[in-house]
């Protein structure tokens, strides 16, 4: 019998009577009725266990390796290096080339689990404040930015883990002593698991701006600085000068290098980087300095 718009029973004895009536007449399904599997759930814990079984957590997606567009001497033996003179990349009015400051920190991805919890990764490993000293302020950062991160990531109620916000965690000094940061985390990419594509910078910038509109400046998710934009890649000499001579927005010194993206129809199609010739990647030794780990300086809105 269908009871359209039947109101929920108010608390009281009628609820118990209704439950007892239905439970006494309920007939358990059987496999010989054509079911492949029958699962009997007797607790909330069992229901959650079944959800994990049928919909296991998504694997962590490591941010793709980026090739050097031009090797100025900072590339290591296992780095990917392109031939600048032979590369074939799109050049037309529908393709936008965006060059941003490459920052020196720990690669980080932030996403949502199936139940809506924040998941943070460094490369291919899940992390928290206890994972390493450079992440000691991570839990505090997530707590203060939780609301705006949900605005950014929870865009598909049927697929909570659809989006991954990638960026650089800049708490610890690797090779560059940043002294003018506005945040510990700077975003540079948003990945869509459903389409398998990265959003272009304009779309990501708009999303970050809209998401932060209702919050204080210190709660906003920052985007790495854009240095240049156009439809035709600058000549080699200009690119080298940009990577070698451009001053960083985050300390009184040169940028680590530049990050180049070719974007079309709202998505990133190609990406490359140029690292300045005298840059020494600190990943191999920055955490083992005799004097200990150094930390960068974050300027708050009241600084």
N, C-alpha and C positions, 0 to 999 in steps of 0.2 A: 504494500500500500504506500503510495506517495503522499506525503503531507507537505505541500508547498507552503513556504513561509511559516512553517511551524515554529513557534518561539521556543527558545531554550528554557528548560524547566528551571524554576527558581530553586535555590538551595533548600533542602528539606527531605522529608521522608519519601516524597514522590520520586526523587532522583534514585534513591536506593531501590524502590519498587520497580522502576523502569529498567534499571541495570539488571536486576535479578530476573525479570521476565525475559529479557533478550538473551541473557546468558543461559537460561534453562532451555530455551528453544533453539539455540544456535547449534548447527550441525557442522562439525569440522570437515573441511574438504579432504578428499582422498586422492592418492596418486592415480588410482584406476579411473578417475574422472577425466584424465588427460593432462593433469599438471605434471610438469617436469620436476618441480621442487616445491615443497611446502615448508615454510619457515614459521615457527610458533614463537612469538615474542611475548615474554612475560615480565619485562621490566624496561625502564627507560634506558638503562645501561645496555641491554640487549639490542634495543632499537638503534642506539648509536653505533654499536659494534657492527650491526648489519649495514648501516650506511657506509661505514669505512670499508666493509667487505665489497659492497656493490659499487662504491664510488671511492676508490682509494685516493689518497693525496696525490696531487699532480707532482711530477718530478721537477726538481729545480732546473731551470734552464740557464746555463752559463752564458754570459754575454759573449757574443762572437768575437773572435780575434780580429784585430784590425791591422791591415797591411800598411806599411810605410809607403806613402806616395813618392817621397824623395828621402833617401837615406843620407843624412848629413854627418853620419858617423856614430850616432847613438844606438843604432839597431844592433841587437845581439845575434848570435849565431842561429838561434831558432826562431827569429822574427820573420814575418812575411814581408817581402819587399817587391813592389811592382816596378815595372819599367815605364817611367814617366813618358818616354818618347813613343812608346808603342801602345799605351792603353787606349781603349776605345770606349768612351763614355758619352752619354747623351748630351747634345748641345742644341737646345731649341728653346722657344719661348715658354714651353710648358714645363721645362726643367729648371729648378732653382738650385743653385749651389750656395750652401751656407757654410761659412768658416767660423768656428768657435774657438775660444781659448781651451786648450787642453790642460786640465788641472792634475796635480800630483797627489794622489791619495789612494784609498782602497776601494776597488770596484764593489758596488753594492746594488742589490736588487730587492725591492719591497713589493709584496703581493699579499693576497688574502687566501686563507685556507678555505675548504668547503664550508666550515662553520663560521667564517667571517673573522677569524683571528689573523693578526698581522704576521706575516712570515718574512724574515729577513735573511738574505744570503750574501756571502762574500765569495765571488766566483761560483763554485759548485757546492759550497758548504753552508748549511743553516747555521746562523750565529745569534748570539745574544750578548748581554753585557759581560758575561763571564767567559766568553770565548777567547778574548785577548785584551790586553790593556788599552789598545787603541779604540776598543769598542765599549769602554767602561761607561760612557754616557749614552749608550744606545737606547737602553730601556727608558731613560729619562726623556730622551728625544722623542721616542715613539709615544710616550704618554702625553707630552705637550702638543704633539702634532697628530694625534690619533684622529681627531675629527676631520681635519683637512685631508689626511691620507685616505680616509673612507670616501670623502667627496670625490677624490681622484680615481680610486681603484674600484669602488663598488658601483659600476656602471651597468652591470648585467645581473639582475637578481637571480636568474636561472644559472649563472655561471660566475660565482664569486671570484674565482681565481683566474679569470680571463685576462686581466691586465697585469703587467709587471712594470714597475717604475724603476728604471736603472739610473744610477748616478754615482757620484764619488763621495766617499766618507772622508772628510778632511780633518779629523780631530788631531791625529798625530802628524808630526813633521817627518816626511819621508826624505826628500832632498831639498824641498823648498820651504822656508819658514814663513808661512802665510801669517800676516798680521792684520789683515783688513777683511776677514770673512764676515759675512752676514749670517751664516748658518754652518752647522757641522756637515750638512748634506747638500749637495748641488746635483740636481737632476740633469740628465742629458738625453734620455730616450724613454719612450713608452712603447712596450711591446704588446700586441694583441694576439693571444694564443689562438683565437678562433680564425683569424685571417692569416696568421703567420707573418705579419708585417709590422714594422715600426712606424709610428706616426711621424709626420714631418714636424719641423720645429714650430711652424706657425700654429698648428693644431694643438701641440703640447703647450705652447705658451698661453694660448687662449684658455685651455683647460685649467692650467695652474692659476691663472688670474681669476677665473670664475670661481674656482674652488676656494680661493683665499679671500674672496670679497667680504665674507661675513666674519672674518677673524682678524686678529691683530697682525701687524707687519712681521713680528718675530715668529708667528705661527705659520707663515706662508712657506711653501716649498720653493726654494730658489732654483733658477735655471742658469746653466753655465753661460757666461757672457758671449754674445755674438760679436764677431770682429768684422765680418764682411758678408755681403750677399749680392748675388748677381746671376746672370744666365750663362756667362762664359767664364771658364776657369782662368784666373789670372796667369800671366806668363811665369815660367819657372823662377826667374830672378825675383819677381815680386812675392811669390810664395815663400821663397827662402828668406827674404827680408822680413816678411810677416812673422815667420817662425823664430827668426834669430833676434830681431830688434824690437818687436812689439812689447810694450810694458804690460805687466800683469795688473789686473784690477784689484788683486788681493795682497800685494806687498810691493815694496819699492825695488823692483827688479824685473827681469824679462820673464815672459811666459815659458812654461815647460815646452810648449810647441803649439801647434794648431791641429784642429780636427775638422776634416772636410766631409761634407755630405752632399750627395746628389739626390734631390727630392723631386718627386713627380706625382701628381694626382693625390696628394695628401699623404704620401708614404716615402720612406727612405729607400732608394734603389741601390746606391753604392755608398761606401764610406772608406776613408783613408786618413792617415795622420802624417804629420811632419814634426819630428822632435828636434829641437835645436842641437847643434853639434856638440856643445860642451855640457849637455845635460847628463848627469850620472844618476841612473835609476837607483833609488835607495832601497828597493824592496829586499835586496839580499843582505843588507847590513844595518838599516836604520834602527831596527828594534834591538840590536846588540851593541849599541854604543856604550862605552865604559861608563859614561855619565848618566846613562838611562835614556828612556824615551822622552823626547821633547814634544810639547803640544802646541798647536797653532792657536792664534788669538781670534776669537769671535767677538765682533762688535755688536752690541744690542742697540735697539732703537734709542736708548737713553745714553749711549756712550758718547 
